[in-house]
């Protein structure tokens, strides 16, 4: 989901960072210590702090399309609803193997995003409608995630490289497992990424990862009636899942 951003205003969305300030501070301290050979125990404590913070009552989500009545100030809450984070830590080595945060850019998320974006950049009613129609239309063919990752080895966590230590798959509770159709690396995240996705950091690789909405045989890659769907990160270093649980009827 890419939008024209015009001239970025660094303070425009400062309030969005608050739900993630604690996580970002802990992760930045951890990665800085790792980069300069500091105490591994602190990395474990920081990772645990992040996990505990985000684990507090992760909300269930609804995949039902349709009109929403969001206002710009709703965006931080909607972002939190559609964002998950996990840390894979090797306790025997006191080493953070993988830290990943991902936002599913669902129909619901995109609606809230456009409302906030249109307010911040003073779009006209017509411009907002055109942008909303375009971005919602993308959900008819793809499931897209905004993903930030870090780990003990910078190159190994570059999901766009064939030599990455990790693969990512879209999964659900019905046994579906789908490879990405596209992994786009955001080499230099700008004001848009840093402000609208506050967990974006210079210590992390950032990607937009797209999966087809339908498999080659026409089956949906997230089954209708699925109790949950998620992202699986797997490789020789281990595996981790980010799970979005679906509300009944959603």
C-alpha positions as CSV (number, residue, x, y, z in Angstrom):
1,X,0.0,0.0,0.0
2,X,1.9,3.1,-1.2
3,X,0.5,6.6,-1.2
4,X,1.7,9.9,-2.5
5,X,3.0,11.7,0.6
6,X,3.9,15.2,-0.7
7,X,6.1,17.0,1.8
8,X,6.6,15.1,5.0
9,X,6.1,16.9,8.3
10,X,8.2,15.2,11.0
11,X,5.9,16.1,13.9
12,X,2.6,15.4,12.1
13,X,2.0,12.0,13.6
14,X,4.2,12.1,16.8
15,X,1.2,10.8,18.8
16,X,1.3,7.5,16.9
17,X,4.6,6.6,18.5
18,X,3.3,6.5,22.0
19,X,1.9,2.9,22.0
20,X,5.2,1.7,20.7
21,X,7.7,3.9,22.6
22,X,8.5,1.3,25.3
23,X,9.0,-1.5,22.7
24,X,11.2,0.7,20.5
25,X,13.3,1.8,23.4
26,X,13.9,-1.7,24.6
27,X,14.6,-3.0,21.2
28,X,17.0,-0.2,20.3
29,X,19.0,-0.7,23.5
30,X,19.1,-4.4,22.8
31,X,20.3,-4.0,19.2
32,X,22.9,-1.3,20.2
33,X,24.4,-3.5,22.8
34,X,24.5,-6.5,20.4
35,X,26.2,-4.4,17.7
36,X,28.9,-3.3,20.1
37,X,29.4,-6.6,21.9
38,X,27.7,-5.8,25.2
39,X,25.9,-7.9,27.7
40,X,23.7,-10.6,26.1
41,X,21.5,-10.8,29.2
42,X,20.2,-7.3,28.7
43,X,19.1,-8.3,25.2
44,X,17.1,-11.1,26.6
45,X,15.5,-8.8,29.3
46,X,14.7,-6.2,26.6
47,X,13.1,-8.8,24.3
48,X,11.0,-10.2,27.2
49,X,9.9,-6.7,28.0
50,X,8.7,-6.1,24.5
51,X,6.9,-9.4,24.3
52,X,5.1,-8.8,27.6
53,X,4.1,-5.4,26.6
54,X,2.5,-6.5,23.3
55,X,1.1,-9.7,24.8
56,X,-1.4,-7.7,26.8
57,X,-4.8,-8.8,25.4
58,X,-4.1,-8.8,21.7
59,X,-7.5,-7.9,20.2
60,X,-9.3,-10.2,17.8
61,X,-9.8,-8.9,14.3
62,X,-12.6,-8.9,11.7
63,X,-11.9,-9.6,8.0
64,X,-15.4,-8.3,7.0
65,X,-15.3,-5.6,4.4
66,X,-17.7,-2.7,4.3
67,X,-17.9,1.0,5.3
68,X,-16.2,2.2,8.5
69,X,-16.9,5.3,10.5
70,X,-13.3,6.1,11.6
71,X,-12.0,9.6,12.5
72,X,-8.3,10.5,12.3
73,X,-7.7,10.0,16.0
74,X,-8.8,6.3,15.7
75,X,-5.6,5.4,13.7
76,X,-3.3,4.5,16.7
77,X,-5.9,2.1,18.1
78,X,-6.5,0.5,14.7
79,X,-2.8,0.2,14.1
80,X,-2.4,-1.6,17.4
81,X,-5.3,-4.0,16.5
82,X,-3.7,-5.1,13.3
83,X,0.0,-5.3,14.6
84,X,1.7,-8.2,16.1
85,X,5.3,-8.7,17.4
86,X,7.4,-11.7,18.5
87,X,11.0,-12.3,19.6
88,X,12.9,-15.5,19.1
89,X,15.6,-15.7,21.7
90,X,18.2,-18.5,22.1
91,X,18.6,-18.7,25.8
92,X,21.6,-21.0,25.7
93,X,23.5,-18.3,23.8
94,X,21.7,-15.3,25.4
95,X,21.1,-14.1,21.8
96,X,18.1,-12.5,20.0
97,X,17.8,-14.6,16.9
98,X,14.8,-12.7,15.4
99,X,12.6,-9.8,16.4
100,X,9.7,-9.1,14.0
101,X,6.8,-6.7,14.0
102,X,4.1,-6.9,11.4
103,X,1.0,-4.9,10.5
104,X,-1.6,-6.6,8.3
105,X,-2.9,-4.0,5.9
106,X,-6.4,-5.3,5.9
107,X,-9.6,-3.6,4.6
108,X,-10.2,-2.2,8.1
109,X,-6.7,-1.0,8.6
110,X,-6.6,0.7,5.1
111,X,-9.8,2.6,5.8
112,X,-8.4,4.0,9.1
113,X,-5.1,4.8,7.4
114,X,-6.7,6.7,4.6
115,X,-8.8,8.7,7.0
116,X,-5.7,9.7,9.0
117,X,-3.6,10.4,5.9
118,X,-6.3,12.5,4.3
119,X,-6.6,14.6,7.4
120,X,-2.8,15.0,7.8
121,X,-2.3,16.0,4.2
122,X,-5.5,18.0,3.7
123,X,-6.9,16.0,0.8
124,X,-10.1,17.1,-0.8
125,X,-13.2,14.9,-0.5
126,X,-12.6,13.8,-4.1
127,X,-9.0,13.0,-3.5
128,X,-9.8,11.0,-0.4
129,X,-12.5,9.0,-2.2
130,X,-10.1,8.2,-5.1
131,X,-7.4,7.1,-2.6
132,X,-9.8,5.0,-0.6
133,X,-11.2,3.3,-3.6
134,X,-7.7,2.5,-5.0
135,X,-6.3,1.1,-1.8
136,X,-9.3,-0.9,-0.8
137,X,-9.3,-2.3,-4.3
138,X,-5.9,-3.8,-3.7
139,X,-7.3,-6.1,-1.0
140,X,-9.3,-8.0,-3.7
141,X,-6.2,-9.6,-5.1
142,X,-3.6,-9.5,-2.3
143,X,-2.9,-9.8,1.4
144,X,-0.2,-7.3,2.2
145,X,1.9,-6.8,5.4
146,X,4.3,-4.1,6.6
147,X,7.1,-5.9,8.3
148,X,10.1,-4.8,10.4
149,X,12.7,-7.3,11.4
150,X,16.1,-7.4,13.2
151,X,18.3,-10.1,14.6
152,X,21.8,-11.1,15.6
153,X,23.1,-11.0,12.0
154,X,22.0,-8.0,9.8
155,X,22.4,-9.8,6.5
156,X,20.6,-12.9,7.7
157,X,17.4,-11.0,8.4
158,X,17.1,-9.4,5.0
159,X,14.1,-11.3,3.7
160,X,14.5,-10.1,0.2
161,X,17.9,-11.8,-0.3
162,X,18.2,-15.5,-1.4
163,X,20.8,-15.9,1.3
164,X,18.4,-14.8,4.1
165,X,18.3,-17.2,7.1
166,X,14.5,-16.8,7.2
167,X,11.6,-17.5,4.9
168,X,8.1,-16.1,5.6
169,X,4.8,-17.8,4.8
170,X,1.1,-16.9,5.2
171,X,-0.6,-19.5,7.3
172,X,-4.0,-20.3,8.8
173,X,-5.6,-22.8,11.1
174,X,-7.0,-24.8,8.1
175,X,-3.5,-25.9,7.0
176,X,-3.0,-23.3,4.3
177,X,0.6,-22.2,3.8
178,X,1.4,-19.6,1.1
179,X,4.7,-18.2,-0.2
180,X,4.9,-14.4,-0.9
181,X,4.3,-13.2,-4.4
182,X,6.5,-10.2,-3.7
183,X,8.9,-9.0,-1.1
184,X,9.7,-5.3,-1.4
185,X,12.6,-4.0,0.6
186,X,12.2,-0.4,1.9
187,X,15.9,0.5,2.1
188,X,15.5,4.0,3.5
189,X,12.1,4.4,5.3
190,X,10.9,8.0,5.0
191,X,8.6,10.1,7.2
192,X,5.6,8.2,6.0
193,X,6.9,4.8,7.3
194,X,8.5,6.2,10.4
195,X,5.5,8.1,11.5
196,X,2.6,5.8,10.5
197,X,4.5,2.7,11.6
198,X,6.3,3.9,14.7
199,X,8.2,0.6,15.3
200,X,10.2,1.4,12.1
201,X,13.9,1.9,13.2
202,X,17.3,2.2,11.7
203,X,18.2,-1.0,13.5
204,X,15.6,-3.0,11.5
205,X,15.1,-4.2,7.9
206,X,11.7,-3.0,6.6
207,X,9.6,-4.7,4.0
208,X,6.2,-4.8,2.3
209,X,5.4,-8.5,1.8
210,X,2.5,-9.4,-0.5
211,X,0.7,-12.7,-0.7
212,X,-1.9,-13.7,-3.3
213,X,-5.5,-13.7,-1.9
214,X,-6.3,-16.8,-3.9
215,X,-4.1,-19.9,-4.6
216,X,-3.6,-21.3,-8.1
217,X,-6.7,-23.5,-7.7
218,X,-8.9,-20.7,-6.7
219,X,-9.0,-21.4,-3.0
220,X,-8.6,-18.4,-0.6
221,X,-5.2,-18.4,1.0
222,X,-6.9,-17.4,4.3
223,X,-9.8,-19.8,4.5
224,X,-13.3,-18.5,5.0
225,X,-14.2,-19.3,8.5
226,X,-10.6,-19.5,9.7
227,X,-10.2,-19.1,13.4
228,X,-6.8,-17.5,13.0
229,X,-4.3,-16.6,10.3
230,X,-0.7,-15.5,10.7
231,X,2.9,-15.2,9.5
232,X,5.4,-18.0,9.9
233,X,9.1,-17.2,10.0
234,X,11.2,-20.3,9.7
235,X,14.8,-21.3,9.0
236,X,17.8,-23.1,10.4
237,X,17.8,-20.6,13.3
238,X,14.3,-21.6,14.5
239,X,10.8,-20.6,13.8
240,X,8.2,-18.1,15.1
241,X,4.6,-17.3,14.3
242,X,2.7,-14.1,14.5
243,X,-1.0,-14.8,14.9
244,X,-4.2,-12.8,14.3
245,X,-7.2,-14.4,15.8
246,X,-10.5,-13.8,14.0
247,X,-13.6,-12.8,15.8
248,X,-16.7,-14.9,15.3
249,X,-18.5,-14.0,12.2
250,X,-15.4,-12.1,11.0
